[in-house]
Amino acid sequence: MEASGGIDNPAFVPSSPSFRRMAPEPRAEEEVTSTSYLSGSPEEQTPPSGPPEQSELPEQSKPPKPPKPPKPLKPPKPLKPLKLPKPPEPPSSKPRERVQVQPVELEEGLCGWGNFTPAYLQRWNNPKGYLFYYCLLALTQGIVVNGLVNISISTIEKRYQLSSFMTGLVSSSYDISFCLLSLFVSFYGERGHKPRWLAFASFMLGFGSLIFSLPHFTSGKYQLASVFKDTCPLTGFNNTCQHYITSSLSNYLYVFILGQMLLGIGGTPLYTLGTAFIDDSVPTHLSSLYIGIGYAMSVLGPAIGYVLGGQLLTIYIDANVNMEIDITEDDPRWLGAWWIGFLISCLLGWSLIIPFSCFPKHLPGTSVVRAGKVSQVHQDNNITKFEDAEFGKSFKDFPASLLILLKNPAFMCLVLSTTTEALITTGFATFLPKYIENQFGKSSSYAATLGGIVLIPGAALGQILGGVIVSRFRMSCKEAMKFAAFSSSAAFLLTMTLIFMKCPNEAFAGVFQPFKGAESIGNITAPCNLRCNCSRSFYYPVCGRDSLQYFSPCIAACTASDKIEHQKVYYNCSCVGQKKRLLSTVEGDVIDAQAGKCESRCKNLPIFFAFFFATVVFTFMSGTPITVAILRCVFDRQHSLALGVQFMLIRLLGTIPGPICFGIAIDSSCVLWDINDCGVRGACRIYDNPKMAYMLVGISIMCKVITILFNVFALKSYKPPSDTSQSLHSANQEDDQGMNLETKT
């Protein structure tokens, strides 16, 4: 002002930086800029208690006292004290502030249908409520697909005159359907309404079960075949070759394939969209626990299916028809009511349609959960593509999105490690009962029961333990990979010990030991049974009093039989050698043989049971950490597609070839094949136990080594964000504070 040569009124001299508070009220268009100072520090925001005094000026800056004006100007009225914003709350309440910030694209809502949102439904509108119904759906899928289908397949084969190749095609139809649809369902469902996709999955599981049971109601009543004589006829008879004539019942093959493919359609959203929805709805450290519980229920499903199916097979197949039958379960012509279990599964699946359809697109609090998560995605050149919010919404982005996953080395290594594990688990799940039956000399039913006791609880325990450990220690993506590599290494070491628990071959007449009066082995036909002209298609082992096992009572040349205390016994067996143990009836008749295998001399079953159980636990313990690592190392909008790629490759490279590889290995150890009267080779009857053990354990060890290598490669190739560790630590602290706050409120 001095530069103008005049003297200003001191009332208008800017005595301090607080002049803006002394200025007249701004015009309407200046109101926003005049209050912008409120964003400064608290010290700058402190309002004056009154009008500024002249004494506030520094001494050296005070102007000379002006002459008294005739009419001094009135100083402006002091401004009213400004209301300060509330000071920031302590860190413990930060999660509450985040609740107010919700991204527009997350459609969180109430549980219900449209405007019908009753209060009693809201108690399920949370991750725990969703997990409950997810577990029920996974349980139902496991019951019907991996339980009822497997235990009913032999009954279906006999009832509808299907070959083993045909029933194998039926079993594979589920995996074929899954592989064809998994990528498209996971890609389109990522931005869709995932709970409604699961409602559709529930409908398809129920519908597929209904279609699978349909042949029973349209094929008519089961006709019993003529009874088969198991003893050697005194007069002898001539076998004639009767060529197999295809029956019209075999056309039901296509109905069973259709049912399996519908079940595959229903199972596709369950393990892709359903798992991704869990990961989106819960904090990072709880995701592994929830996923582990869900996968454990999918493992328990087959156990329930086996138990349920086994009990239903004790009911005659035509239980819905009023008729009297004169055969029991011991009769080879008996067929059980396989179809009842599929009707029960249909009702279970359809009962879950309503619960899943009432869930909102996103559970309440999902935006807070997503905002609190720290990105651990593998760092590469594709990050810029996902900065575009429109990327992935149209089908034209599908190839690019799939290519991004295939170029992610950490993701691909983790997926390939799960495929080799799936090859082992499906192979043993299919052939473990046969392995126990032949190695340790147990009956088929007892071996199946032992196999279920080992596999099912061990797999469920491993899944839950893996989820609990990852959740308890709040492992990052890289730490989860390390834990998976550790679990696979422990399973590898336990698998190597199984090779020492094999059993020697049992004494079998004509195979491992010669018949009475014969010197050579390799043929179950001997002079003592030549007149019987026995069929090699009828395998019904008996144990002679000479402690030798025989292929059938006819091969042992037994001419008479009886039943004593539910145990079938045989007399006058010409091929049975000198007695080493005395068996006799109450009447004094000497028993030459009794039904069933001879008691095994191998006592390694308990120790095999213990080590194999531990192997299963550590094998499945790495499943949940790998799933969590897969979800972490890919972009958020690729979670469902990543799981779709994983399960597609698991089926293509694991579950489909697994039983085939194990079956080829077991067949290579066969020493006696079933050959029918036409000379056509059928199933294997006797195996070389040591060779079978070497083959199966050798395949398992090789796959375990590949699994460990892929886990190590994933760990080495993974490139996390530079600030992941510090951000995860802060996020975990905020999660704890948020959980404590929720507990207090």
Helices and strands as residue ranges (DSSP letters): G 2-4, G 10-12, H 19-22, G 28-30, H 31-34, G 36-39, G 54-56, G 59-61, G 91-93, H 94-99, G 119-124, H 127-141, I 142-148, H 149-159, H 164-189, H 194-218, G 248-252, H 253-271, H 273-281, H 284-312, H 340-350, H 353-357, H 366-372, G 383-387, G 395-397, H 398-406, H 409-440, H 444-472, H 477-497, G 498-501, G 530-532, E 542-544, E 549-550, E 558-564, E 567-573, E 593-595, H 605-621, H 623-632, G 636-638, H 639-650, I 651-655, H 657-668, E 670-675, E 681-687, H 689-717, H 724-744
